Amino acid sequence: MAEPTFKKISVIGLGYIGLPTAAMFASRKIEVVGVDVNQHAVDTINRGEVHIVEPDLDLVVRAVVNEGYLRATTVPEPAEAFLIAVPTPFKGDHHEPDLKYIEAAALAVAPVLKKGDLIILESTSPVGATEAMARWMAEARPDLSFPQAAGEAADIRVAHCPERVLPGKVMQELITNDRVIGGMTEKCSEAAARLYRNFVTGECVVASGPRVAEMAKLTENSFRDVNIAFANELSIICDKLDMDVWELISLANRHPRVNILQPGPGVGGHCIAVDPWFIVSSAPEEAQLIRTAREVNDAKPQWVINKVHAAIGAHLSASPDKTAKDVTLAIYGLAFKPDIDDLRESPALAIAEDLVGRHVGAVWVVEPNIRELPSALPEARLMDMGTAEKADIHVLLVQHREFSEINQDIGAIVNVCSPT
């Protein structure tokens, strides 16, 4: 007998992953209820608008809200499948994963669970997080059985299915990318795969369990982090040896088995800048290379800051009638990658914060993807490119498409993102 289809889905967390996922299911004519603690986000979505920047997302959200397939609320309600897509930050200044948002989501959903429901953790998580989520729910609902105790006979099915999308291409990659399915039992995996096949055209690949699925996502991002660290370290070496790192990488990449990535001001985003530390926290003695790569990338912003201060010093040496207060800095880009508005874990934002805090002169910021500066930059001013050309020092941090035609004769340029 065929398993029933899912008629109502709830997505917990309506951020950069949760909202596109909710919109994608709703576009398949499935009733979707999005849940978020942010009342502004809920109200914005219910107007058919979006509170984040992602190509094509606004068009899909407007359509599915107007058609009645997507609505948002702050309180969970009954559904047949629940997808949890909430943040997994660090604890304080340490690199230990903090599961408080996953726990809060699990406990919020628990009261509305019923026999036959499917719970999927989409949040990028340290190994063991899915099992911890299942334990929290089981403690909150002793009247229901969960896979860790009842196996295939459990009332509730639980799986981990990490998102694997690139900001700026989320709406496309949600559909076409393969999906890793890590159910706590075989039936859990089958249910999760059946859910995603509503819109996923890539393969739904079943892992041997949630821990492997969790580790797969962490491994993908750690692989990229290690390779970026190699490029960033090369850039520092080339600077010391007075070489053009982009020329060097271009030449090296002509080898048929070499593909060096591009250096930058560091590594940002909620994935690559965070996930490797989850592996380190799970196996601190064994994860030597992964830890070193993180340390290289985390140190790159300070190297950039030192380069900017050196440029200020050179400018003052050439203009002895000026003081540092007379030097205006223009910072190009705050997002963690080109052509998006996402500032999470952004090295460019960290660099801007430091420069604003230390530089006594004016600091102008050019970031075409945001309408106002974050509160961390109280003394800076958001400028357009035309006005910013009047600055004395120009710091190119993010390769937004708008920056590709920056006038190379505008003055002193500190370029750490790519050749222009």
N, C-alpha and C positions, 0 to 999 in steps of 0.2 A: 504494500500500500504506500503511495507516494506521500511524503511529508507535506503538511500544509504550507502554503506560502505565508510570508510575513505581511500582515495588513497594517500594522502600526509599529513604528520604530521611534525610539527616543535617543537623542544624541545629547550627552551631558558635556557641556563645554562648547561654546560657540565662537572659538577663536580661529586661528589661521588654518587649522585642520578640521575642527568640528563643524564649522559653518559650511565649508565646501562639501564635506561629506554629507551633511544633512540635506543640502541643496541637491546633491547628486541623487540621493535616494528619492527625494520628492519629485525630481524630474522624471522618475519612472512611475509616477502616479501612485506612489505609496504615501500614506499619511505619516508625516514626520513631526514630532514635537521636540523642539530644541530647548534645552534647559541651561540657563546661565545665571550666575549670581549678580552679574552686571545689569542693572535695570536699564541703563542707557542702551546697551547692546540689544536687549530684548525689545525695547520700544522701537529702536531703529529697524530691526529685522521685521517686526510686525507692520511697519510702514512700507515694507518691500524694498528697503534700502540696506546698505552694508556699512559696517564700521571699520573695515579693514580694506587694504588695497590688494587686489588680486585680479588679474585680467579675466574678463568674462563672468566673474562671480556675481557682479551686480545685476547683469542681465538675467541670469538663472534665478537668483533670489527673487527678483521682482516678479518673474513669471510664476514661480511656484507659490509664492505668497498670494498673489492675485487669484490664482486658480484654487486656493484653499488647501494645498497639499503640505504647506509648511507654516507652522506658527511657533512662536517662542514664548517661554514662561520662565519664572524663577523657581518654580516648585515642581519636582518630578511627579508624573502621573503614570498610571498603568500603561504598559505597552507589551509587545511580544519579544522585542529585542532592545537592549540598551547598549549603546556604544559610549564608552567613557574616554573623553579626549581632553584631559585637563593637564596643567603644567606639572612637571617634576623638577623642581628647583634644587639648589643645594641648601644645606643647613648652615645658615650664617655665612661666614667667610671660609668655611671648610669645603672640601670637595666631596662631602658625604651626601648621597641622595636623600631628599626629603619627600616622603610619600604622603604628606598630610593632605594634599588636595585629592589624591586618589582615595584615601581613606574617607575623607569628607563626602566625596561623590558616592562611594559605595554605601555609606550609612544613610545618605539621602535617598538612594534608590531602594534600599532594602525594604522599607515599609510597603512599597507598592508591588513587590515581586509576587508572582503566583507560579504554580506548577507549570512547567513547560517553557518558561522564559529563558532567553539567551542573554548572557552578559559578556561583552567583549571589551577588553582593555586595549585601547589604541595608543594611549600615551606611551611615549618612549620611556622605558623603565629599566631599572637594574634587575639583574637576574633574581627571580623569586617574587617579584612584585605581584604577578597575577595570582599566585598561590596565597599571598598575604591578603589580597583583595577578597578572595573567596573565603578565607578564614573570618575576616571582619563581617562579611555578609552572613555567614553561617551563625556567628555569635549573635547577630542582631535578629535572625529569623530561625530560631531553633525548631520551628514547626515545618520547615522545608529542609530537604536533604540536598547536599552539595557534592560535587565529584570527589573531593578529597576524602570523603567518608563513604559515600554510596557508589562511587564508580559510575558505570554506565546506567545504573538504575536511579541516578540522582534526579530530583525534581527540577533542578536548575542546571543549565549548561554554561560552562565558563571557558573562555578562550582568550589568547593574546594574539592580536593581529596588528602589528605596527604599521603606521603609515610610512610610505617610502617615496615621497614626492618632493619636487623642487619648487621652492617659492618662485612665483612668476609663471609657473607652468602646472599649477596644482590641478586645475580643472581638466587638463588633458591627461596628466599622469595618473590621476585617480582612476581613470578608465583603462589606460593602456598598460600600466606597470603590472608585473606579476605581484600577487599578494601572498605573503607568508601567513599561514594559518597554524596556530599552535594551541590546539584544544587540550583541556585537561584529560579528556577521554576521546576515543574515536568518534563517538556520537557528537561530542562538543565540536570537534573539527568539522564534521559533516554539516552541522547546523550553521556554523560560521561561514563555511564555503558557500553554502546555498544562499545565505544572505547577501554576500558580496557579488555573487553572480548576477544579481539584479542589474548591475551596471558595469562590472569589471570584465573587460575583454581579454586582459592578460590571464595568465594561468594562476589559479589558486593552488599554491604549493603547500601541502600539508607537512609540517614538521613533526618530529617525534613527541613534542610536548611544548608547553608554554615557555619553559626555560630556554630551549633552543631558539624559539622565535624571538624571545627577548634579546638573546645574545647575538642573533643574526643582525638585528637592527644596529646594535652597538658596534658590531664588527664592521659593518658597511661604513659607518661614519668614522670609525677609528682608522680604517684603511685610508680614507681621504685625508684625515688629519695628519697622518704620518707623511703622506706624500706632499701635502702643503708645507709641513715643517721642513722638508728637504728643500723645497723651493725658497722658503723664507730664509733658511740658513745660507743658501747660495747667495741670496741678495745681500746679506750682511758681509759675506766673504768678498763678493765682487766689489762692494762699496769700499772695503778696506784696500783692495788691490787695484782700485780705479778702473774697473771694467763695467760695461753695460750688461746687467744680468739678463735683460730680455734678449739681447743679441746672443748671449751665451746659450740660453735655453733654446732659442730658435735653431741654433746650429746643432746642439746636442740632440734635439728632437728629430733631426734628419736621419738619425739611426733608426732602422726599422723596428727595433725592439725597445726604444726609449720614448717615453711620453711624460716629460716633466711638467707639472702644473705651474701656474703663474704665482709669483709671490704677491704679497699684499701687506696691509698694515697689521695683520693678525688674522684670527679666525673668529667669526661670530655666528649668531643664530642659536636657536635652542637645541640644535642637534650636534653638529660637529664640534662646537666649543664645549659641549657638556657631556655627551655620551661616553667619550673615552674615559673620563673620570669614573663613570659607573663601573667600567671594567676594572680600573685600578682599585676601586674600593672593594671589589669582590675578590681580587687576587693581588694585593699590593706588592708582594715579594716577587711575583712572576711577571707582572706587566711592566717590565723595564723600558722597552722601546716605546710603548704607548705613553708611558709617563713622560719620557724625555721629549717626545714630539709635542705633547701638551705644554711642557715647560718652554720649549722653543717658541711655539706660537703665542703663548701667553706673554712672553717677554718682548715680542715684536712691537707692540704699541709704545713701550718706553724707548725703544731704539728710534722710532719715528719722532717721538717728542724731542729727543736729543738732537735729531737732524733739524727740526724746526728751530730750536733754540740756537743752533749753530748758524742757521740762515739769518736769524735776527741779529746775531753778533756780527756776521759779515756785512749785513746791511748798515749797521751802525758804524762799523769801521770805515765804510765808504762814504758815510754822511756824518762827519763828526759834529755837525751842528744839531743833530737829532738826539733824543733820548728814547728809551724803550717805549715811553708813553706816546711817542709820535708815530710808532710803527703799527700799522693796521694789518691784521692777519685775515685772510679769506680762506675758509675751510670748505672744501667741495665734497659733500656727501657725508651722511650720518648713518645710513642703513648698513646692515651687515653684508649686503651684496647688491649688485647693480639692479636698478629699475624696480625696486620694491620700497615699501614704507616701513618695513619691519626693523626695529631698532634693538631687538632682543640680543643681548650679549655682544653688541656691536663694538668691535675694536675702534672703529671710526668715532663712535660716540664717546668712548672712554678717552680717546686722544683729545677730542674737542673739550671734554670736561676739564682735563688737566690743563690745557692751554688757556681756557677761560679763567681758571682759578689762579694761574701763575703769571700770565701776561698782563702787564699794566695798561697796555694800549687797547684799542678797539679790536674786537673779534667779530667778523662777519661770517655767517654760515649760509651756504647755498645748498639747499636740499629740495629739489623740485617735487618730491613725493610726499611732503608733509605740509600742513597749513600753519602750524605753529611749532615753536621749539619746545622740547621737553623741559620740565621744571629744573632739570640738572644743569641747564645753561642759562641762568637768570641774567647774566651780564652780556650775553651774545645777542646779535640781531640777525634775523632771517632776511636775506637779501636775494635779489635776482642777479643773474649772471652779468648783466650790463653794468650794474652798480658795483659789483664785486671786483670788476677789472681795475678799479681805482685803488685797490689795496696794494700794500708794499710787498707782502709775502703771500704766495698762493700755495695752499697745501691740498693736493689732490689725493683723496683717500678712497673714493668709490668711483668705479667706471660707469656712472649713469650715462645713458645714451646722449643726454643733453650736453655732456662734457666733452664729447668727441671732437668738437670743433673749437675748443678753447684757444684763444689767440696765444701763440707761444712767445709773443713779444710783450706780454703784459708785465713782466718783471721777474723777480726771483721766484722760482717754482720748486717746491719739494714734492716730487711725484713718486708715490709708493704703491700705486695700484696697477699701472700699466703704461706703456707708451701711448701718447696721444697723437 
